[in-house]
């Protein structure tokens, strides 16, 4: 079977070879978004991969790793990037950092670019919830992939390093229940994400364990940004829902929730207790200081990249899926008694 060439793609897309080359090399100048999208679709359909090895442009190993994250503005991911990059450099690797802004379309483009660059492996915090056709290309080309923080259903990945989100939220919800709270609002990210689904299961399980009915009206979805927490508290109040605690999917959501509660003259924690998730630095600086679930960002990041190193060397990890524990950090936004 004849190998697809640059000329084939240029002819099908009705563009020049130079334009195709610019798209493959992710050069922004001289290519419109419509043209870029059309060329990308053809490349993906034909499963074209530039033969850089045959052209002598790269060695058998490039000593490069792709790191795909959904939101670089989220302190959790920016902290993780710092740890991962330090580990990579110490081991002689360079990082291609890709920020998808939680867009699956952008993630597809990132993976295609990383494949064309012949990275030795990829760390992936996906915007999807289950394996997509683009993920299958990683398997086809034998590129090791370690899932990081977020799970992907049905994907035959090399390994995955996660946090036990379900148990973490179970313990946090139970903590609030033991304070006498029976109307606990839960503000989280997209309901499509695996981490959100795990967190809701932990929340629901804790309520059931304490014979408190699960009320869907108290669950608010959004993004992992401050605005989500702020708008959710406003919406809950507007609906006349009386809540005495707010559990949040991350610290940014919690900070937004606290801002809204202050504007509504609801004292924290006397009238409403608030718990975040991640333990990012800004949580210590807000007033009152934020009680949170500490994610082991350092160990999680280090374990992920060292597992990828093993896969790149052809070693199968003893455990393909690892869930790390988290812990509660008690501060001023909760009443802090058992």
N, C-alpha and C positions, 0 to 999 in steps of 0.2 A: 504493500500500500504506500503510495507516494506521500511524502511528508509535506504538510502544509507550509507554505512559504510566506514571507512578508509580501511578496507580489500578489499572492492569492487574496490576502486580506485587503490589500489596497484596492484591488480590482472589485471585490465584492462590496466594499464600502464606498467606492467611487471617490477615492482620495489618493494622494500621492504616497509613495513609500516613506517619505520623510515625515508625513503626518502620522502614519502608523507607528513609526519609530518614536516620535515624540509622545504618543499615547502610552506605548509600552514602557518608556523610560520616565513616565509621569512628569513630563515637562509641560508647564502650564501655558507658555507663550505660543501663540500662533494656532491654537486649536479651540474651537468653540465647544461649549458644553454638549450641544446636540451631536456634533461630530464625534466628540470623545465617547459619548454614550453609545453611538452606533458602532464605532470601531470596537469598543469593549464587548458589546454583545456578540459580534462576529468572532472575536478572539475566544470568548468563553464557549460559544457554540462549537467551534472547531477544536477546542481544547489545545490551542496553540501555545507552545512554550519555546521561547527563543533558545536556540542551541548554542549558548554561550561557551559551553565546554569545547565544542567542536571548533569554535572560532578562536580558542585560546585566550578568551577574555577572563575566564575564571579558572581557578584550580579545582581539584576534586572537592575540596572543602573550602568554603568562602570565609569561615570564621565570623559569620554574621548570623544574627537572630532577629526575627520579626516579633515585635510586641504590639498586639492589637488590644486597645482599651476603648471603652465606650464614652468616656468623659474625662478629659485631662483637667477640667476645672474642679472636679470632685476631689477634695483633699485626700480621700482614701487612695485613689488611683495615682495622684501625683506623688504621694509618699511611696507607693509601691514601685513606681517607675524609678525613683531615686535608688531604692534598694537593689532592684534588678539590674540597673545600669552599672552600679558599683560592682556587683558580683560578676557581670559579664566582662567588664574591663579587667578585673583581677585575673580572669581566666583566659584573657587574650581574645575576647569576642567584641564585636561592635553591634550596636542595637539600631534597627530601623523601627522607630516609634510611629505607630499609626493610631490616630484618634478618629473614631467613627461617628462621634456625636449621636450614638445609639441608633444609627441608620444602617439597616441591613444592606442597602444599596452601596453605601460607602464601605462597609465591611467586605463586600464582594470585590470591590475595586482594590482594596488594600491587599487582600489575599492574592489576587491576580498579579499585582505589582511585586509582591514578595516572592511569588513563584518564579516570575521572570528574572528576579535578581538572584535566584538560586540560593536563598537563605538555607542554612543548615537545619533550622528548626523554627517553630513558632510557639509563642505563648499567647493564648487567646482568651480574652474576656468578651464573649460574644454578645451581640445585640439580639440574637435569635434565641429560641427556646428549644429547638430541635434541629437536627442536621439538615443542612441545605445542600443543593447540588454543588455549590462552590466548595464546601467542606470536603466533599468526596474527592475533589482534585488533589487535596493534600495527601490522601491515602493513595491515590493512583500514582502520584509522583514520588511516593515514599518519603515525604517530608514529615518528620516527627512533630507532633502537636501535643502540647500540654494545656489542658483547660485550666483556667485560672479564675477563681472566685465564683464563676457562673457555670452551671452544668448545661449540657446539651443532650436532649433525649435522642436516643437511637444512633448516636455518633460513636464510631469505633475509634476513639482517640487513643493516643499513646498512654496518657496518664492524666489525672485531674487532681488538683489541690484546692480544697474548699474549706469553708468554715461550717460547722454544724449550726446553721441558721435556725432550724426548727427548735432545737433544744435551747439555744440562746434566748429566743423570744418566749419560749415556754417559761423559762426561769424568770425573765423580766416581768411577764404578765402575772406570774404567781406572786412575785414580790409585791406588785401593786394590789393584788387581791388580798393579800395578808394585811394590807393597810386598811382594809374595809371597802376598797373601791369595787363597785359592781357595774359601773358604767364607764368602761375604758375604751376610748377611741383609739383606732389604729390607723395611722397615716403612712402610706407606703408608696413604692414606685409602681411601675406598670404591672398589671396583673398577669401579663404574658411572660414575665421573667421567672426563671426557676427560683431565684432567691426570694422573690415576693411570695410565690406559692409556698415555699418552705416556711417563711415567716408567718404567713396566715395560718398554716397548719399548726404551728407552735402556739399561736395566739388562741386558736379555737380549742386546742387540746387542753390548755391551761384552764380556760373557762369551763369546759365540760368537767374537768377534774374537781372543780370547786362548785359544781352544780349551778353555774351561771349561764343562762341562755346566750347563744351566739346571735348577735343582732347585726345583720348586714349593713344597716344604716350607719353603724359606727365605724365601718371600714371605708376609708377614702383613698382613692388611687391618684397617682400623678407621676411626677418625675422626682429624681433625687436632688432637688434644688430647694432653696429657701422659700421660693414662691409657693411651692406645693403645700408646705406646712402652714404658711400664712393663710392661703385661700381656703384650705380645708377647715381650719378652725373657724374662719368666718362663715363658711357654708354650714357647718354643724350648728353653729349658734343661730344662724338665720332660720334653719329648719326647726329650731326650738328643742334640739336634742340636748339634754342635760348630762354632761359628762364630768367626772371628777379626776380623770387621769388621761394622759395622751402618750401613747407609745408610738415611736416613729422609726421608719425604716433606715434612716441615717441621721447624723448630727445636723446636717444642713436643714433637713425637714423640721427637726426639733427646734432649731433656732428661729425658723419662720413661724412655727406654732407659738413659741414664747413671745414673739413680737406681737402677734395678734391677741394673745391672752392679755398682755399688758395694756393694749389699746382698749380692750373690752373691760378693763379694771377687774380682772380675775387674778387675784394674788397667787403666785407660784412659791412654794408648793401648798400653801394653806388651803386654797380652794381647788386648785388643779395641779396634780403632780405631772412631771414631764420626764420621759426617758428617751435618749437618743440611741444611736447605734454607730460604732466605728471608733470612737474616742480620738477624734482629730483635735489638733491643738487649740483651735478656736473655741471648742467647748468649754475650756477652762477659763476663757476670757470674758464670756458673756455673763450677764447678771440676771438672775442667780447662775452660778456655775452649773453646768449641765451634768446630771447623772446619765451614764451611758453604758452600753455594752462594748467592751473593748475587743476589737478585732485584732488578732495577732498579725498585723500587717507585715512586720519584719520577718518572722518565721514563715509566714505564708508565701511571701515573695521569694525568700531564699530557697525554700523547699521546691517551689515551682521551677526556678531556673536550674537548680542542681539536678532535678529530675530530668529536665530537658537535656542537660549535658550527658546524662546516662544514656538517654535514647539516641542522641546523636552518635555516641560511641558504639551503639548497637547492643547496649545492655538493657535487659528488661527489668524494670523496677520490681522489687519484692511486692509492693502494693501499687496497684494501678489507680486506685481512688482513695484519697486520704482526706479525712475531715478533721480539722483542728478545733480545739475547744476555745471558747471565749470566756470572759469574766466581766462581772459588773464592777463599774467604777462609781462609787457613791459620792455625790456632791450635793449642792444646795437645792436642786430642782425637785428633789423628793424628800419625804419626811424621815427616811433612813432609820426605821426601827422594824424589827421582825415581829 
